[in-house]
Amino acid sequence: MVVLRKAVAGLSEAALNRFARRAVRAVGLLGQANILVTTNREMKSLNLRFRSRNAPTDVLSFPPGSELPTRDVGDIAISAEMAAKNGKRLGHSAAEEVKILTLHGLLHLAGYDHEHDNGRMARREQQLRIQLGLRSGLIERNTVNRPRVQRRGKRVWAAIRTALPSKPKPVRRKR
């Protein structure tokens, strides 16, 4: 089930439902994902409540809450505002960005964790992105042309961000 609490240009609830059903099957999940597309304000509230981070984020995934049998594979919350901003920055539509974020959220619901899996989720996201006809994946674009630095505070990250190009250059991969 999809709920668009915040409208996304070029994307209807029906279109996102169709995409989500395809993506759920592609990821290998059985059931239905509940997807909420909402505002930065609500995403900030959810992020604070469930992750203790007082800032909006682009996507959050919530596995099913009980051990009772259910057809739901979990819930995904997406910021329409961040999707529009990132889509514009990356040269594609907000609608496509919402689909990219949906795929990323579904992979988390399938048990992937890009912070601890040595690139396994990134590789799977790239395969599925190609299969589903999407542009660059969330993990892929967040690591391309970005130096790996331990979290050392805001000053280090500010220095890195100012040194990066505003648009990441495409990576040519050998096949």
C-alpha positions in Angstrom: 0.0 0.0 0.0 1.3 3.4 -0.9 0.3 6.7 0.7 1.4 10.0 -0.9 1.1 12.5 2.0 3.3 14.8 0.0 2.8 14.9 -3.8 5.7 14.0 -6.1 5.6 15.4 -9.6 5.0 12.7 -12.2 4.3 10.0 -9.6 0.9 8.6 -8.6 0.0 6.2 -5.9 -0.9 3.6 -8.5 2.4 4.0 -10.4 4.4 3.7 -7.2 2.3 0.6 -6.2 3.1 -1.0 -9.5 6.8 -0.3 -9.1 6.8 -1.5 -5.5 5.2 -4.8 -6.4 7.9 -5.4 -9.1 10.7 -4.4 -6.8 9.4 -6.6 -3.9 9.5 -9.6 -6.3 12.9 -8.6 -7.6 14.4 -8.3 -4.1 12.9 -11.7 -3.3 10.5 -10.7 -0.6 7.1 -12.3 -0.2 4.2 -9.9 0.5 3.5 -6.2 0.3 5.5 -3.2 1.4 3.7 -0.2 2.9 5.2 3.0 1.6 4.7 6.5 3.0 5.9 9.4 0.9 5.9 12.4 3.3 7.6 15.7 4.3 11.0 16.4 5.7 9.3 17.5 8.9 7.7 14.1 9.4 10.9 12.3 8.4 12.8 14.3 11.0 10.3 13.2 13.6 10.6 9.6 12.6 14.3 9.7 12.5 14.5 11.2 16.0 12.0 8.8 17.4 13.5 5.6 15.9 17.2 6.4 15.4 17.8 9.3 17.9 18.9 11.6 15.0 17.4 15.0 15.0 17.5 15.6 11.3 15.4 14.6 8.3 16.6 11.7 6.2 15.7 10.5 2.7 14.5 7.0 3.5 13.7 4.8 6.6 12.8 1.1 6.7 10.8 -0.6 9.4 10.5 -4.4 9.5 7.2 -5.9 10.5 6.7 -5.2 14.2 5.3 -8.6 15.5 6.0 -12.2 15.1 2.4 -12.8 14.0 2.1 -14.0 10.4 1.5 -11.1 8.0 1.5 -10.4 4.3 3.4 -7.1 5.0 7.2 -7.2 4.5 7.5 -4.0 6.4 7.1 -0.2 6.1 9.2 2.4 4.2 9.0 6.2 4.8 10.4 8.5 2.1 11.0 12.2 2.1 9.4 13.7 -1.0 11.3 16.9 -0.5 14.7 15.2 -0.4 13.7 13.1 -3.4 13.0 16.2 -5.4 16.2 17.9 -4.2 18.4 14.8 -4.9 16.7 14.1 -8.2 17.4 17.6 -9.4 21.0 17.5 -8.2 21.6 14.2 -9.9 19.7 15.0 -13.2 16.6 12.9 -12.9 13.1 13.3 -11.8 11.7 13.2 -8.2 9.6 10.3 -9.3 12.6 8.2 -10.2 14.4 9.2 -7.0 11.4 7.9 -5.0 11.7 4.6 -6.8 15.4 4.5 -6.1 14.7 5.1 -2.4 11.9 2.5 -2.4 14.4 -0.1 -3.8 17.0 0.9 -1.1 14.3 0.6 1.6 13.2 -2.8 0.3 16.8 -4.1 0.5 17.0 -3.1 4.1 13.7 -5.0 4.7 15.3 -8.0 3.1 18.1 -7.9 5.7 20.8 -6.0 3.9 22.9 -3.5 5.9 25.3 -1.4 3.8 27.1 -0.1 6.9 28.3 -3.6 7.8 28.2 -5.9 4.8 31.4 -5.0 2.9 29.6 -3.9 -0.2 27.1 -6.8 -0.5 24.1 -4.5 -0.4 25.6 -2.1 -2.9 26.3 -4.9 -5.4 22.7 -6.2 -5.0 21.3 -2.7 -5.3 23.2 -2.1 -8.5 22.0 -5.4 -10.1 18.4 -4.6 -9.2 18.7 -1.0 -10.3 19.7 -2.2 -13.8 17.0 -4.9 -13.8 14.3 -2.4 -12.8 15.5 0.3 -15.2 16.7 2.8 -12.6 19.7 5.2 -12.6 22.4 5.2 -10.0 21.6 3.5 -6.7 21.7 5.2 -3.4 24.8 3.5 -2.0 26.6 3.7 -5.3 26.3 7.4 -5.7 27.1 8.1 -2.0 30.4 6.3 -2.3 31.6 7.3 -5.8 34.3 10.0 -5.8 34.0 10.3 -2.0 37.0 9.7 0.2 36.6 7.2 3.0 37.1 9.0 6.3 36.2 8.0 9.8 33.6 10.1 11.5 35.7 12.8 13.1 33.3 15.7 13.5 31.6 18.3 11.4 34.7 20.2 10.4 36.2 17.2 8.6 32.9 16.5 6.7 32.5 20.2 5.8 36.1 20.2 4.4 35.4 17.1 2.4 32.0 18.4 1.0 33.6 21.6 -0.2 36.3 19.7 -2.0 33.9 17.4 -3.9 32.4 18.3 -7.2 28.7 19.3 -7.1 27.8 16.6 -9.5 29.6 13.2 -9.3 31.3 12.1 -12.4 30.1 8.9 -14.0 32.3 5.9 -13.2 33.3 3.7 -16.2 33.3 0.1 -15.2 35.0 -2.7 -17.0 32.7 -5.4 -18.1 
